[in-house]
Amino acid sequence: MNWEAIGAVGEIIGAIAVVATLGYLARQMRQANLHAKSQARQRMIEQAQDELYQIVNDPSIHELFVRDGSLEPDEQVKLNAYLASFLRQREWEWFQYRDGILDKSTFESYYSVIALLLGTERTHRWWKRIGKSGFNESFVDEVDELLGSAGLSPYMHEIRSWDDAPDEK
């Protein structure tokens, strides 16, 4: 019996086992990444629905975005809480995007809503005065850049009148 030949066969079998193990681990990693991406998107959908249902269940929140004049202290607290929660979620999505969990188009579709909600004079002022507090500095810089390029938005005002407008041809 040739011990060198047996040793060579053993090394080949060992190499095949290592390659098979690496292939298996690579497949497991791909599945884990897909699961993480799926979970992130699911969380984003649930959060966005929750934000919408908050306004449906309490329409006064929408009114706080667009009403003329000053808000009462309790109204300021309500709007502040809504906006802070909304932006905390966008910050989480921004982190997920930076970490490669979210693709660019998914991230941008959620991120672009910031310009709509911070697009009224009141919410723009909120962001400049107190809204930036407690958020990641790089996130704040990107939101500032987004708002600078987008400017004020008529969206929150048009929610109340979109059905009255004549159809466009």
Phi and psi in degrees as GROMACS dihedral restraints (atoms count N, CA, C in turn):
[ dihedral_restraints ]
;  ai    aj    ak    al  type     phi  dphi    fc
    3     4     5     6     1   -97.9    20    10
    4     5     6     7     1   108.3    20    10
    6     7     8     9     1   -67.7    20    10
    7     8     9    10     1   -28.6    20    10
    9    10    11    12     1   -66.9    20    10
   10    11    12    13     1   -41.2    20    10
   12    13    14    15     1   -65.7    20    10
   13    14    15    16     1   -42.1    20    10
   15    16    17    18     1   -64.4    20    10
   16    17    18    19     1   -40.9    20    10
   18    19    20    21     1   -63.3    20    10
   19    20    21    22     1   -40.6    20    10
   21    22    23    24     1   -64.7    20    10
   22    23    24    25     1   -43.1    20    10
   24    25    26    27     1   -62.3    20    10
   25    26    27    28     1   -41.7    20    10
   27    28    29    30     1   -61.4    20    10
   28    29    30    31     1   -40.3    20    10
   30    31    32    33     1   -66.5    20    10
   31    32    33    34     1   -39.0    20    10
   33    34    35    36     1   -64.6    20    10
   34    35    36    37     1   -44.6    20    10
   36    37    38    39     1   -62.5    20    10
   37    38    39    40     1   -40.4    20    10
   39    40    41    42     1   -63.0    20    10
   40    41    42    43     1   -41.7    20    10
   42    43    44    45     1   -65.0    20    10
   43    44    45    46     1   -41.1    20    10
   45    46    47    48     1   -63.3    20    10
   46    47    48    49     1   -41.0    20    10
   48    49    50    51     1   -63.2    20    10
   49    50    51    52     1   -39.8    20    10
   51    52    53    54     1   -64.6    20    10
   52    53    54    55     1   -45.3    20    10
   54    55    56    57     1   -62.5    20    10
   55    56    57    58     1   -43.4    20    10
   57    58    59    60     1   -62.7    20    10
   58    59    60    61     1   -42.0    20    10
   60    61    62    63     1   -63.4    20    10
   61    62    63    64     1   -42.5    20    10
   63    64    65    66     1   -64.3    20    10
   64    65    66    67     1   -39.8    20    10
   66    67    68    69     1   -61.9    20    10
   67    68    69    70     1   -44.2    20    10
   69    70    71    72     1   -61.5    20    10
   70    71    72    73     1   -46.1    20    10
   72    73    74    75     1   -64.5    20    10
   73    74    75    76     1   -38.4    20    10
   75    76    77    78     1   -62.7    20    10
   76    77    78    79     1   -41.8    20    10
   78    79    80    81     1   -64.2    20    10
   79    80    81    82     1   -42.5    20    10
   81    82    83    84     1   -62.2    20    10
   82    83    84    85     1   -40.6    20    10
   84    85    86    87     1   -65.2    20    10
   85    86    87    88     1   -42.2    20    10
   87    88    89    90     1   -60.8    20    10
   88    89    90    91     1   -44.4    20    10
   90    91    92    93     1   -64.9    20    10
   91    92    93    94     1   -38.8    20    10
   93    94    95    96     1   -65.2    20    10
   94    95    96    97     1   -40.1    20    10
   96    97    98    99     1   -65.0    20    10
   97    98    99   100     1   -42.7    20    10
   99   100   101   102     1   -62.6    20    10
  100   101   102   103     1   -40.0    20    10
  102   103   104   105     1   -64.2    20    10
  103   104   105   106     1   -43.3    20    10
  105   106   107   108     1   -62.2    20    10
  106   107   108   109     1   -42.3    20    10
  108   109   110   111     1   -64.9    20    10
  109   110   111   112     1   -41.6    20    10
  111   112   113   114     1   -62.7    20    10
  112   113   114   115     1   -43.6    20    10
  114   115   116   117     1   -63.4    20    10
  115   116   117   118     1   -40.8    20    10
  117   118   119   120     1   -63.8    20    10
  118   119   120   121     1   -45.4    20    10
  120   121   122   123     1   -64.0    20    10
  121   122   123   124     1   -40.0    20    10
  123   124   125   126     1   -62.1    20    10
  124   125   126   127     1   -43.1    20    10
  126   127   128   129     1   -63.1    20    10
  127   128   129   130     1   -39.6    20    10
  129   130   131   132     1   -63.6    20    10
  130   131   132   133     1   -43.6    20    10
  132   133   134   135     1   -63.1    20    10
  133   134   135   136     1   -46.0    20    10
  135   136   137   138     1   -62.2    20    10
  136   137   138   139     1   -40.8    20    10
  138   139   140   141     1   -67.2    20    10
  139   140   141   142     1   -43.2    20    10
  141   142   143   144     1   -62.5    20    10
  142   143   144   145     1   -40.8    20    10
  144   145   146   147     1   -64.9    20    10
  145   146   147   148     1   -40.8    20    10
  147   148   149   150     1   -61.0    20    10
  148   149   150   151     1   -41.6    20    10
  150   151   152   153     1   -62.0    20    10
  151   152   153   154     1   -41.5    20    10
  153   154   155   156     1   -67.9    20    10
  154   155   156   157     1   -42.3    20    10
  156   157   158   159     1   -65.9    20    10
  157   158   159   160     1   -29.2    20    10
  159   160   161   162     1   -60.6    20    10
  160   161   162   163     1   -41.6    20    10
  162   163   164   165     1   -73.3    20    10
  163   164   165   166     1   -37.9    20    10
  165   166   167   168     1   -63.2    20    10
  166   167   168   169     1   -43.8    20    10
  168   169   170   171     1   -75.5    20    10
  169   170   171   172     1   -21.8    20    10
  171   172   173   174     1  -140.0    20    10
  172   173   174   175     1    79.2    20    10
  174   175   176   177     1   -58.4    20    10
  175   176   177   178     1   -16.7    20    10
  177   178   179   180     1   -63.8    20    10
  178   179   180   181     1   -23.4    20    10
  180   181   182   183     1   -60.4    20    10
  181   182   183   184     1   -45.4    20    10
  183   184   185   186     1   -60.8    20    10
  184   185   186   187     1   -41.9    20    10
  186   187   188   189     1   -58.8    20    10
  187   188   189   190     1   -33.6    20    10
  189   190   191   192     1   -65.7    20    10
  190   191   192   193     1   -25.9    20    10
  192   193   194   195     1   -68.0    20    10
  193   194   195   196     1   -35.8    20    10
  195   196   197   198     1  -119.9    20    10
  196   197   198   199     1   -10.9    20    10
  198   199   200   201     1   -64.5    20    10
  199   200   201   202     1   139.6    20    10
  201   202   203   204     1   -73.2    20    10
  202   203   204   205     1   155.8    20    10
  204   205   206   207     1    85.4    20    10
  205   206   207   208     1   177.6    20    10
  207   208   209   210     1   -79.2    20    10
  208   209   210   211     1   153.3    20    10
  210   211   212   213     1   -91.6    20    10
  211   212   213   214     1   151.1    20    10
  213   214   215   216     1   -70.1    20    10
  214   215   216   217     1   157.2    20    10
  216   217   218   219     1   -53.5    20    10
  217   218   219   220     1   -42.3    20    10
  219   220   221   222     1   -67.8    20    10
  220   221   222   223     1   -31.4    20    10
  222   223   224   225     1   -70.7    20    10
  223   224   225   226     1   -37.4    20    10
  225   226   227   228     1   -63.0    20    10
  226   227   228   229     1   -40.9    20    10
  228   229   230   231     1   -63.4    20    10
  229   230   231   232     1   -43.2    20    10
  231   232   233   234     1   -63.2    20    10
  232   233   234   235     1   -47.2    20    10
  234   235   236   237     1   -67.1    20    10
  235   236   237   238     1   -40.4    20    10
  237   238   239   240     1   -59.2    20    10
  238   239   240   241     1   -46.2    20    10
  240   241   242   243     1   -63.4    20    10
  241   242   243   244     1   -42.4    20    10
  243   244   245   246     1   -62.7    20    10
  244   245   246   247     1   -49.4    20    10
  246   247   248   249     1   -66.4    20    10
  247   248   249   250     1   -39.9    20    10
  249   250   251   252     1   -63.8    20    10
  250   251   252   253     1   -42.5    20    10
  252   253   254   255     1   -63.9    20    10
  253   254   255   256     1   -45.0    20    10
  255   256   257   258     1   -58.5    20    10
  256   257   258   259     1   -47.2    20    10
  258   259   260   261     1   -73.7    20    10
  259   260   261   262     1   -30.0    20    10
  261   262   263   264     1   -62.6    20    10
  262   263   264   265     1   -39.6    20    10
  264   265   266   267     1   -65.5    20    10
  265   266   267   268     1   -42.5    20    10
  267   268   269   270     1   -64.8    20    10
  268   269   270   271     1   -34.2    20    10
  270   271   272   273     1   -65.7    20    10
  271   272   273   274     1   -42.1    20    10
  273   274   275   276     1   -59.4    20    10
  274   275   276   277     1   -44.3    20    10
  276   277   278   279     1   -63.4    20    10
  277   278   279   280     1   -37.8    20    10
  279   280   281   282     1   -62.4    20    10
  280   281   282   283     1   -43.1    20    10
  282   283   284   285     1   -62.4    20    10
  283   284   285   286     1   -42.7    20    10
  285   286   287   288     1   -61.6    20    10
  286   287   288   289     1   -38.8    20    10
  288   289   290   291     1   -66.4    20    10
  289   290   291   292     1   -46.9    20    10
  291   292   293   294     1   -61.3    20    10
  292   293   294   295     1   -32.7    20    10
  294   295   296   297     1   -83.7    20    10
  295   296   297   298     1    -0.2    20    10
  297   298   299   300     1    84.9    20    10
  298   299   300   301     1     8.4    20    10
  300   301   302   303     1   -77.4    20    10
  301   302   303   304     1   -38.2    20    10
  303   304   305   306     1  -105.3    20    10
  304   305   306   307     1   142.1    20    10
  306   307   308   309     1   -80.7    20    10
  307   308   309   310     1   164.9    20    10
  309   310   311   312     1   -61.0    20    10
  310   311   312   313     1   -45.7    20    10
  312   313   314   315     1   -66.6    20    10
  313   314   315   316     1   -38.7    20    10
  315   316   317   318     1   -64.4    20    10
  316   317   318   319     1   -47.6    20    10
  318   319   320   321     1   -58.9    20    10
  319   320   321   322     1   -49.6    20    10
  321   322   323   324     1   -63.4    20    10
  322   323   324   325     1   -32.6    20    10
  324   325   326   327     1   -65.8    20    10
  325   326   327   328     1   -32.7    20    10
  327   328   329   330     1   -85.9    20    10
  328   329   330   331     1   -39.1    20    10
  330   331   332   333     1   -65.2    20    10
  331   332   333   334     1   -36.1    20    10
  333   334   335   336     1   -64.3    20    10
  334   335   336   337     1   -20.0    20    10
  336   337   338   339     1   -67.0    20    10
  337   338   339   340     1   -21.5    20    10
  339   340   341   342     1   -55.9    20    10
  340   341   342   343     1   -42.9    20    10
  342   343   344   345     1   -64.1    20    10
  343   344   345   346     1   -27.4    20    10
  345   346   347   348     1   -76.3    20    10
  346   347   348   349     1   -47.8    20    10
  348   349   350   351     1   -74.3    20    10
  349   350   351   352     1   -30.1    20    10
  351   352   353   354     1   -96.9    20    10
  352   353   354   355     1    18.2    20    10
  354   355   356   357     1   -92.2    20    10
  355   356   357   358     1    -0.3    20    10
  357   358   359   360     1   -92.4    20    10
  358   359   360   361     1   161.7    20    10
  360   361   362   363     1   -59.3    20    10
  361   362   363   364     1   -41.9    20    10
  363   364   365   366     1   -64.5    20    10
  364   365   366   367     1   -48.7    20    10
  366   367   368   369     1   -73.0    20    10
  367   368   369   370     1   -29.4    20    10
  369   370   371   372     1   -64.2    20    10
  370   371   372   373     1   -43.9    20    10
  372   373   374   375     1   -64.8    20    10
  373   374   375   376     1   -40.6    20    10
  375   376   377   378     1   -57.8    20    10
  376   377   378   379     1   -46.4    20    10
  378   379   380   381     1   -61.3    20    10
  379   380   381   382     1   -45.2    20    10
  381   382   383   384     1   -66.7    20    10
  382   383   384   385     1   -36.8    20    10
  384   385   386   387     1   -85.7    20    10
  385   386   387   388     1   -49.4    20    10
  387   388   389   390     1  -134.1    20    10
  388   389   390   391     1   -18.1    20    10
  390   391   392   393     1   -62.2    20    10
  391   392   393   394     1   -31.1    20    10
  393   394   395   396     1   -71.3    20    10
  394   395   396   397     1   -16.0    20    10
  396   397   398   399     1   -61.4    20    10
  397   398   399   400     1   131.9    20    10
  399   400   401   402     1    83.3    20    10
  400   401   402   403     1     3.1    20    10
  402   403   404   405     1  -103.2    20    10
  403   404   405   406     1   157.7    20    10
  405   406   407   408     1   -56.7    20    10
  406   407   408   409     1   133.9    20    10
  408   409   410   411     1   -58.9    20    10
  409   410   411   412     1   -40.7    20    10
  411   412   413   414     1   -67.8    20    10
  412   413   414   415     1   -37.4    20    10
  414   415   416   417     1   -62.5    20    10
  415   416   417   418     1   -45.5    20    10
  417   418   419   420     1   -58.1    20    10
  418   419   420   421     1   -44.2    20    10
  420   421   422   423     1   -60.2    20    10
  421   422   423   424     1   -41.8    20    10
  423   424   425   426     1   -69.3    20    10
  424   425   426   427     1   -37.8    20    10
  426   427   428   429     1   -64.9    20    10
  427   428   429   430     1   -42.4    20    10
  429   430   431   432     1   -58.8    20    10
  430   431   432   433     1   -42.0    20    10
  432   433   434   435     1   -65.4    20    10
  433   434   435   436     1   -42.4    20    10
  435   436   437   438     1   -60.7    20    10
  436   437   438   439     1   -46.8    20    10
  438   439   440   441     1   -68.0    20    10
  439   440   441   442     1   -35.0    20    10
  441   442   443   444     1   -64.5    20    10
  442   443   444   445     1   -38.8    20    10
  444   445   446   447     1   -81.3    20    10
  445   446   447   448     1   -29.5    20    10
  447   448   449   450     1   -85.6    20    10
  448   449   450   451     1   -34.4    20    10
  450   451   452   453     1    69.2    20    10
  451   452   453   454     1  -164.4    20    10
  453   454   455   456     1   -73.6    20    10
  454   455   456   457     1   150.4    20    10
  456   457   458   459     1  -121.8    20    10
  457   458   459   460     1   138.6    20    10
  459   460   461   462     1   -81.0    20    10
  460   461   462   463     1    -1.4    20    10
  462   463   464   465     1   -52.3    20    10
  463   464   465   466     1   -53.6    20    10
  465   466   467   468     1   -63.9    20    10
  466   467   468   469     1   -31.0    20    10
  468   469   470   471     1   -74.1    20    10
  469   470   471   472     1   -38.0    20    10
  471   472   473   474     1   -73.2    20    10
  472   473   474   475     1   -16.6    20    10
  474   475   476   477     1   -57.4    20    10
  475   476   477   478     1   -34.1    20    10
  477   478   479   480     1   -83.1    20    10
  478   479   480   481     1    -9.8    20    10
  480   481   482   483     1  -133.9    20    10
  481   482   483   484     1     9.0    20    10
  483   484   485   486     1   -62.5    20    10
  484   485   486   487     1   -30.6    20    10
  486   487   488   489     1   -79.0    20    10
  487   488   489   490     1   -19.2    20    10
  489   490   491   492     1   -83.3    20    10
  490   491   492   493     1   -18.3    20    10
  492   493   494   495     1   -73.7    20    10
  493   494   495   496     1   143.5    20    10
  495   496   497   498     1   -66.4    20    10
  496   497   498   499     1   149.0    20    10
  498   499   500   501     1   -64.8    20    10
  499   500   501   502     1   140.7    20    10
  501   502   503   504     1   -82.9    20    10
  502   503   504   505     1   147.0    20    10
